[in-house]
Amino acid sequence: MEAKNTAFDLQGWLNKTLDKLREALETQQVGRHSSGLLNSISGELHRRGGTLEEIIIKFQQYGRFVDMGVGRGFQRGTRKHLGDMFSKKRNEKGALHWVGRSPKPWFSKTKVREVARLRELLLAHHENLILNEIESRFKEENFAI
């Protein structure tokens, strides 16, 4: 019965986390013109043999690039390999010219905050399990608490 309570709490945490990620996208104004990233956010609880193995949160890969402030088709490569394209987008040392991108940490900050909240929920749950076990053993031994 305790496992069902844990699963319920974890599913609730997952649903709230997905909502927080969607809110963060809107706060950071990511995907204002397209809702593809917003609609791609989903999550799953994976079980094996009745035991929870992992919690997975999925979204389109470009969401990570937005979070880090990178991307937009800049190719990797050497001056020799890229030719004129290299010098158009890079300075004489090979560093990319500034192109106006900046990180929009919609995922990384939310993830850190929500994982900390999950840790607190799991600690409280296991603390209650331990206290209930101690209490039941004291009752079995006819000790008064």
N, CA, C and O of each residue as an XYZ file, in Angstrom:
580
protein
N       0.818     -1.193      0.000
C       0.000      0.000      0.000
C       0.864      1.260      0.000
O       0.504      2.267     -0.609
N       1.988      1.197      0.677
C       2.877      2.351      0.728
C       3.430      2.690     -0.653
O       3.610      3.863     -0.981
N       3.701      1.663     -1.466
C       4.230      1.904     -2.802
C       3.237      2.688     -3.647
O       3.638      3.535     -4.445
N       1.936      2.414     -3.480
C       0.921      3.161     -4.225
C       0.943      4.631     -3.823
O       0.828      5.510     -4.677
N       1.091      4.900     -2.527
C       1.162      6.288     -2.067
C       2.379      6.985     -2.662
O       2.288      8.138     -3.085
N       3.521      6.291     -2.697
C       4.732      6.867     -3.275
C       4.516      7.145     -4.754
O       4.883      8.212     -5.244
N       3.920      6.188     -5.473
C       3.675      6.372     -6.899
C       2.745      7.555     -7.122
O       2.946      8.341     -8.048
N       1.742      7.683     -6.289
C       0.814      8.800     -6.427
C       1.536     10.120     -6.194
O       1.346     11.074     -6.948
N       2.355     10.178     -5.165
C       3.118     11.397     -4.882
C       4.068     11.725     -6.034
O       4.203     12.889     -6.410
N       4.719     10.720     -6.589
C       5.654     10.942     -7.687
C       4.934     11.398     -8.947
O       5.433     12.262     -9.668
N       3.774     10.829     -9.217
C       3.014     11.267    -10.391
C       2.551     12.714    -10.203
O       2.557     13.503    -11.149
N       2.153     13.051     -8.988
C       1.770     14.435     -8.698
C       2.946     15.382     -8.862
O       2.801     16.470     -9.421
N       4.127     14.963     -8.370
C       5.329     15.789     -8.526
C       5.646     15.971    -10.002
O       5.956     17.078    -10.441
N       5.569     14.887    -10.771
C       5.870     14.954    -12.196
C       4.918     15.910    -12.913
O       5.353     16.720    -13.731
N       3.625     15.820    -12.611
C       2.650     16.707    -13.249
C       2.933     18.171    -12.918
O       2.868     19.035    -13.792
N       3.247     18.445    -11.648
C       3.561     19.826    -11.254
C       4.846     20.319    -11.917
O       4.937     21.478    -12.322
N       5.837     19.435    -12.025
C       7.100     19.801    -12.657
C       6.890     20.134    -14.132
O       7.457     21.103    -14.637
N       6.089     19.347    -14.815
C       5.797     19.633    -16.222
C       5.089     20.978    -16.361
O       5.370     21.737    -17.289
N       4.176     21.272    -15.442
C       3.505     22.582    -15.451
C       4.500     23.714    -15.215
O       4.423     24.758    -15.863
N       5.436     23.506    -14.284
C       6.450     24.530    -13.988
C       7.359     24.766    -15.197
O       7.744     25.903    -15.469
N       7.702     23.702    -15.920
C       8.518     23.852    -17.121
C       7.777     24.669    -18.177
O       8.368     25.526    -18.833
N       6.487     24.401    -18.339
C       5.688     25.179    -19.303
C       5.610     26.649    -18.886
O       5.703     27.548    -19.721
N       5.438     26.876    -17.587
C       5.409     28.260    -17.084
C       6.745     28.958    -17.333
O       6.774     30.132    -17.704
N       7.849     28.240    -17.131
C       9.178     28.818    -17.339
C       9.385     29.206    -18.803
O      10.004     30.230    -19.095
N       8.870     28.392    -19.719
C       8.963     28.729    -21.142
C       8.239     30.044    -21.421
O       8.743     30.900    -22.148
N       7.066     30.189    -20.841
C       6.295     31.410    -21.049
C       6.972     32.604    -20.382
O       6.982     33.695    -20.952
N       7.529     32.427    -19.207
C       8.222     33.505    -18.504
C       9.438     33.983    -19.287
O       9.677     35.185    -19.403
N      10.203     33.040    -19.823
C      11.397     33.373    -20.597
C      11.051     33.782    -22.032
O      11.940     34.133    -22.808
N       9.777     33.737    -22.382
C       9.293     34.067    -23.721
C       9.978     33.221    -24.796
O      10.413     33.726    -25.831
N      10.056     31.934    -24.518
C      10.622     30.990    -25.471
C       9.468     30.411    -26.282
O       8.453     29.998    -25.720
N       9.623     30.382    -27.588
C       8.607     29.799    -28.449
C       7.368     30.658    -28.602
O       6.266     30.129    -28.743
N       7.527     31.970    -28.575
C       6.373     32.861    -28.724
C       5.696     32.678    -30.076
O       4.479     32.822    -30.187
N       6.470     32.365    -31.090
C       5.930     32.262    -32.437
C       5.522     30.846    -32.802
O       4.783     30.634    -33.763
N       5.993     29.893    -32.049
C       5.689     28.490    -32.320
C       5.511     27.781    -30.985
O       6.295     27.988    -30.058
N       4.504     26.963    -30.888
C       4.264     26.254    -29.623
C       4.803     24.829    -29.660
O       4.413     23.995    -28.843
N       5.700     24.545    -30.608
C       6.240     23.193    -30.743
C       6.958     22.704    -29.500
O       6.733     21.577    -29.058
N       7.817     23.534    -28.933
C       8.552     23.143    -27.730
C       7.599     22.973    -26.555
O       7.688     21.998    -25.810
N       6.700     23.912    -26.397
C       5.725     23.853    -25.299
C       4.897     22.573    -25.375
O       4.678     21.911    -24.360
N       4.442     22.227    -26.567
C       3.607     21.034    -26.745
C       4.399     19.734    -26.655
O       3.817     18.667    -26.460
N       5.718     19.815    -26.795
C       6.532     18.595    -26.762
C       6.875     18.148    -25.342
O       7.366     17.033    -25.162
N       6.636     18.970    -24.344
C       6.992     18.614    -22.956
C       6.070     17.509    -22.454
O       4.847     17.653    -22.458
N       6.679     16.400    -22.020
C       5.927     15.279    -21.461
C       6.801     14.539    -20.452
O       8.008     14.766    -20.378
N       6.190     13.668    -19.691
C       6.945     12.918    -18.692
C       6.381     11.528    -18.486
O       5.219     11.259    -18.789
N       7.225     10.644    -17.963
C       6.837      9.257    -17.725
C       7.505      8.734    -16.460
O       8.612      9.139    -16.104
N       6.802      7.824    -15.791
C       7.386      7.062    -14.687
C       7.640      5.655    -15.217
O       6.698      4.982    -15.635
N       8.877      5.200    -15.211
C       9.210      3.853    -15.706
C       9.373      2.905    -14.531
O      10.103      3.184    -13.579
N       8.680      1.783    -14.619
C       8.723      0.774    -13.562
C       9.280     -0.537    -14.107
O       9.133     -0.861    -15.285
N       9.910     -1.261    -13.226
C      10.376     -2.604    -13.561
C      10.094     -3.484    -12.351
O      10.650     -3.273    -11.272
N       9.227     -4.470    -12.541
C       8.891     -5.377    -11.446
C       8.210     -4.671    -10.289
O       8.424     -5.045     -9.135
N       7.404     -3.672    -10.559
C       6.692     -2.952     -9.511
C       7.512     -1.887     -8.813
O       6.996     -1.164     -7.961
N       8.791     -1.782     -9.166
C       9.670     -0.789     -8.551
C       9.920      0.343     -9.536
O      10.171      0.107    -10.718
N       9.851      1.544     -9.052
C      10.114      2.694     -9.906
C      11.597      2.744    -10.240
O      12.439      2.809     -9.344
N      11.913      2.714    -11.527
C      13.308      2.726    -11.979
C      13.780      4.134    -12.308
O      14.898      4.513    -11.959
N      12.921      4.921    -12.987
C      13.350      6.243    -13.402
C      12.156      7.133    -13.711
O      11.057      6.660    -14.003
N      12.404      8.423    -13.640
C      11.431      9.430    -14.034
C      12.031     10.142    -15.241
O      13.150     10.652    -15.177
N      11.283     10.172    -16.339
C      11.798     10.754    -17.580
C      10.955     11.970    -17.957
O       9.725     11.916    -17.968
N      11.644     13.064    -18.264
C      11.000     14.257    -18.787
C      11.527     14.456    -20.197
O      12.738     14.488    -20.414
N      10.612     14.590    -21.163
C      10.992     14.703    -22.567
C      10.540     16.040    -23.141
O       9.515     16.592    -22.741
N      11.327     16.550    -24.088
C      10.950     17.717    -24.882
C      11.873     17.772    -26.079
O      12.873     17.057    -26.127
N      11.547     18.620    -27.052
C      12.354     18.705    -28.263
C      13.771     19.158    -27.919
O      13.974     19.979    -27.024
N      14.741     18.616    -28.639
C      16.148     18.847    -28.334
C      16.539     20.324    -28.391
O      17.389     20.763    -27.615
N      15.938     21.092    -29.289
C      16.358     22.482    -29.396
C      16.044     23.279    -28.129
O      16.574     24.374    -27.942
N      15.191     22.740    -27.260
C      14.915     23.394    -25.981
C      16.171     23.515    -25.126
O      16.329     24.496    -24.400
N      17.059     22.536    -25.202
C      18.329     22.596    -24.459
C      19.226     23.686    -25.033
O      19.918     24.376    -24.285
N      19.220     23.848    -26.366
C      20.039     24.882    -26.994
C      19.569     26.265    -26.574
O      20.382     27.153    -26.316
N      18.254     26.446    -26.504
C      17.686     27.720    -26.052
C      18.096     27.968    -24.605
O      18.480     29.080    -24.242
N      18.012     26.930    -23.785
C      18.372     27.027    -22.368
C      19.821     27.491    -22.199
O      20.121     28.292    -21.313
N      20.715     26.985    -23.050
C      22.140     27.301    -22.942
C      22.552     28.511    -23.774
O      23.654     29.029    -23.596
N      21.678     28.975    -24.691
C      22.015     30.125    -25.528
C      22.957     29.780    -26.661
O      23.780     30.607    -27.055
N      22.853     28.576    -27.189
C      23.715     28.147    -28.287
C      22.846     27.680    -29.446
O      21.622     27.613    -29.331
N      23.491     27.356    -30.566
C      22.770     26.776    -31.688
C      22.700     27.695    -32.883
O      23.645     28.431    -33.166
N      21.597     27.656    -33.575
C      21.297     28.441    -34.777
C      22.177     28.114    -35.962
O      22.523     29.009    -36.733
N      22.542     26.882    -36.126
C      23.187     26.456    -37.343
C      24.637     26.829    -37.531
O      25.121     26.767    -38.661
N      25.354     27.209    -36.509
C      26.781     27.472    -36.662
C      27.493     26.140    -36.746
O      27.399     25.307    -35.845
N      28.202     25.954    -37.836
C      28.856     24.676    -38.053
C      30.191     24.601    -37.331
O      30.896     25.596    -37.165
N      30.510     23.394    -36.910
C      31.849     23.146    -36.392
C      32.763     22.911    -37.573
O      32.322     22.451    -38.627
N      34.003     23.217    -37.407
C      34.932     22.903    -38.476
C      36.133     23.828    -38.457
O      36.187     24.803    -37.708
N      37.085     23.495    -39.295
C      38.318     24.269    -39.361
C      38.209     25.323    -40.450
O      37.305     25.289    -41.286
N      39.139     26.249    -40.424
C      39.199     27.292    -41.440
C      39.311     26.670    -42.830
O      38.672     27.131    -43.776
N      40.123     25.625    -42.950
C      40.328     24.962    -44.238
C      39.047     24.266    -44.706
O      38.680     24.337    -45.879
N      38.388     23.603    -43.783
C      37.184     22.848    -44.109
C      36.009     23.749    -44.485
O      35.296     23.461    -45.446
N      35.797     24.845    -43.732
C      34.636     25.705    -43.949
C      34.888     26.823    -44.964
O      33.930     27.383    -45.498
N      36.117     27.154    -45.238
C      36.440     28.175    -46.235
C      35.895     29.550    -45.873
O      36.107     30.033    -44.761
N      35.186     30.187    -46.821
C      34.647     31.540    -46.613
C      33.625     31.584    -45.483
O      33.530     32.590    -44.779
N      32.865     30.518    -45.300
C      31.858     30.485    -44.238
C      32.509     30.670    -42.871
O      31.909     31.256    -41.970
N      33.737     30.171    -42.715
C      34.453     30.293    -41.448
C      34.693     31.755    -41.115
O      34.383     32.197    -40.009
N      35.238     32.505    -42.052
C      35.611     33.892    -41.769
C      34.402     34.811    -41.674
O      34.507     35.880    -41.073
N      33.273     34.444    -42.236
C      32.075     35.277    -42.124
C      31.504     35.248    -40.712
O      30.977     36.252    -40.232
N      31.605     34.113    -40.053
C      30.980     33.945    -38.746
C      31.973     33.941    -37.585
O      31.576     33.874    -36.422
N      33.282     34.015    -37.910
C      34.293     33.928    -36.866
C      35.347     35.015    -37.042
O      35.545     35.542    -38.137
N      36.017     35.337    -35.939
C      37.103     36.317    -36.021
C      38.403     35.619    -36.418
O      38.407     34.424    -36.716
N      39.508     36.373    -36.420
C      40.788     35.808    -36.873
C      41.301     34.674    -35.989
O      42.091     33.844    -36.440
N      40.854     34.635    -34.724
C      41.270     33.551    -33.824
C      40.339     32.336    -33.906
O      40.605     31.301    -33.295
N      39.260     32.468    -34.655
C      38.336     31.351    -34.808
C      37.146     31.393    -33.873
O      36.288     30.513    -33.932
N      37.074     32.412    -32.998
C      35.936     32.524    -32.092
C      34.732     33.078    -32.852
O      34.877     33.928    -33.730
N      33.549     32.587    -32.505
C      32.341     33.061    -33.170
C      32.100     34.531    -32.854
O      32.327     34.981    -31.730
N      31.639     35.273    -33.854
C      31.203     36.650    -33.610
C      29.956     36.606    -32.738
O      29.195     35.640    -32.769
N      29.761     37.660    -31.964
C      28.571     37.714    -31.120
C      27.356     37.854    -32.019
O      27.331     38.718    -32.895
N      26.353     37.022    -31.815
C      25.194     37.023    -32.700
C      23.898     37.336    -31.968
O      22.819     37.111    -32.515
N      23.977     37.847    -30.751
C      22.779     38.262    -30.041
C      22.037     37.169    -29.307
O      20.908     37.381    -28.866
N      22.642     36.006    -29.165
C      21.986     34.939    -28.409
C      22.400     35.037    -26.951
O      23.531     35.400    -26.627
N      21.474     34.709    -26.097
C      21.804     34.639    -24.676
C      21.032     33.472    -24.074
O      19.961     33.118    -24.567
N      21.566     32.876    -23.018
C      20.863     31.752    -22.384
C      19.508     32.190    -21.839
O      19.363     33.284    -21.294
N      18.536     31.326    -21.996
C      17.212     31.513    -21.396
C      16.957     30.260    -20.561
O      16.359     29.299    -21.046
N      17.404     30.269    -19.320
C      17.419     29.043    -18.508
C      16.029     28.598    -18.047
O      15.731     28.616    -16.852
N      15.202     28.210    -18.976
C      13.858     27.729    -18.651
C      13.903     26.316    -18.080
O      13.067     25.962    -17.249
N      14.861     25.507    -18.511
C      14.937     24.119    -18.064
C      15.872     23.938    -16.879
O      15.487     23.336    -15.876
N      17.097     24.450    -16.979
C      18.117     24.151    -15.971
C      17.721     24.651    -14.579
O      17.868     23.922    -13.597
N      17.226     25.871    -14.487
C      16.836     26.388    -13.174
C      15.621     25.650    -12.618
O      15.566     25.330    -11.430
N      14.659     25.385    -13.482
C      13.458     24.667    -13.038
C      13.806     23.261    -12.594
O      13.272     22.773    -11.598
N      14.695     22.604    -13.324
C      15.101     21.235    -12.985
C      15.750     21.190    -11.609
O      15.401     20.339    -10.791
N      16.687     22.090    -11.342
C      17.375     22.103    -10.051
C      16.376     22.312     -8.919
O      16.426     21.625     -7.899
N      15.478     23.256     -9.108
C      14.486     23.567     -8.069
C      13.548     22.389     -7.825
O      13.257     22.057     -6.676
N      13.073     21.757     -8.896
C      12.107     20.671     -8.751
C      12.746     19.382     -8.241
O      12.089     18.619     -7.533
N      13.996     19.122     -8.577
C      14.691     17.956     -8.030
C      14.888     18.131     -6.517
O      14.778     17.167     -5.760
N      15.175     19.350     -6.087
C      15.292     19.611     -4.649
C      13.950     19.379     -3.958
O      13.902     18.849     -2.848
N      12.861     19.778     -4.618
C      11.530     19.558     -4.043
C      11.218     18.064     -3.993
O      10.623     17.591     -3.026
N      11.612     17.320     -5.021
C      11.417     15.866     -5.014
C      12.189     15.222     -3.872
O      11.679     14.323     -3.204
N      13.407     15.676     -3.647
C      14.221     15.149     -2.544
C      13.502     15.350     -1.206
O      13.475     14.450     -0.367
N      12.927     16.527     -1.017
C      12.198     16.798      0.231
C      10.975     15.902      0.369
O      10.703     15.390      1.455
N      10.239     15.709     -0.712
C       9.056     14.847     -0.672
C       9.436     13.407     -0.339
O       8.770     12.756      0.466
N      10.504     12.914     -0.956
C      10.936     11.540     -0.689
C      11.455     11.374      0.738
O      11.203     10.353      1.378
N      12.175     12.369      1.230
C      12.645     12.302      2.622
C      11.468     12.252      3.590
O      11.468     11.453      4.526
N      10.479     13.090      3.371
C       9.305     13.107      4.255
C       8.564     11.778      4.187
O       8.118     11.255      5.209
N       8.436     11.236      2.982
C       7.722      9.964      2.822
C       8.456      8.830      3.551
O       7.838      8.061      4.288
N       9.758      8.730      3.346
C      10.520      7.648      3.978
C      10.641      7.847      5.479
O      10.716      6.877      6.233
N      10.660      9.081      5.908
C      10.664      9.370      7.343
C       9.386      8.828      7.975
O       9.427      8.221      9.046
N       8.259      9.045      7.316
C       6.985      8.524      7.831
C       6.961      7.004      7.830
O       6.435      6.396      8.762
N       7.520      6.384      6.801
C       7.573      4.923      6.766
C       8.369      4.369      7.940
O       7.957      3.399      8.577
N       9.503      4.984      8.219
C      10.358      4.525      9.310
C       9.663      4.713     10.654
O       9.677      3.813     11.493
N       9.061      5.868     10.857
C       8.348      6.115     12.118
C       7.187      5.147     12.299
O       6.965      4.660     13.407
N       6.446      4.861     11.243
C       5.342      3.892     11.327
C       5.858      2.504     11.662
O       5.232      1.777     12.434
N       6.990      2.132     11.088
C       7.580      0.815     11.361
C       8.021      0.719     12.830
O       7.775     -0.288     13.494
N       8.664      1.760     13.319
C       9.096      1.767     14.728
C       7.893      1.677     15.648
O       7.896      0.920     16.619
N       6.865      2.452     15.337
C       5.660      2.443     16.169
C       4.991      1.076     16.172
O       4.543      0.619     17.224
N       4.913      0.417     15.031
C       4.274     -0.902     14.981
C       5.097     -1.937     15.744
O       4.531     -2.829     16.376
N       6.414     -1.832     15.694
C       7.252     -2.780     16.440
C       7.129     -2.571     17.942
O       7.134     -3.536     18.705
N       7.018     -1.327     18.369
C       6.813     -1.064     19.793
C       5.483     -1.647     20.249
O       5.386     -2.191     21.349
N       4.461     -1.538     19.409
C       3.157     -2.089     19.775
C       3.217     -3.599     19.850
O       2.580     -4.201     20.714
N       3.981     -4.228     18.950
C       4.138     -5.680     18.979
C       4.820     -6.134     20.262
O       4.501     -7.195     20.800
N       5.747     -5.339     20.745
C       6.507     -5.696     21.947
C       5.807     -5.211     23.214
O       6.342     -5.369     24.311
N       4.613     -4.620     23.077
C       3.811     -4.103     24.202
C       4.503     -2.971     24.946
O       4.364     -2.847     26.163
N       5.243     -2.151     24.223
C       5.841     -0.972     24.815
C       4.863      0.179     24.639
O       4.152      0.245     23.637
N       4.827      1.042     25.564
C       3.979      2.232     25.448
C       4.817      3.393     24.960
O       5.960      3.578     25.381
N       4.240      4.164     24.076
C       4.971      5.334     23.547
C       4.378      6.581     24.141
O       4.833      7.685     23.841
